[in-house]
């Protein structure tokens, strides 16, 4: 670093670097926004994996069991009706 620079020279150098600094600030803001969105998305994925999907699987099992139960009841009723007709 050259300490012999005068304030006017430093101002000129900073002025020349200003567009790059502004671009870097914009990119940093974009990266921060993406990071927030990614964290939110990860929370939603975790909620799906840990809560929603297991609940839906349990509900599917209950529905399948109920349908099997109704099927057995229907078969039993059909057999009873056939027994009465014979």
Secondary structure, 3 states (H helix, E strand, C coil): CCCCCCHHHHHHHHHHHHHHHHHHHHHHHHHHHHHHHHHHHHHHHHHHHHHHHHHHHHHHHHHHHHHHHHHHHHHHHHHHHHHHHC
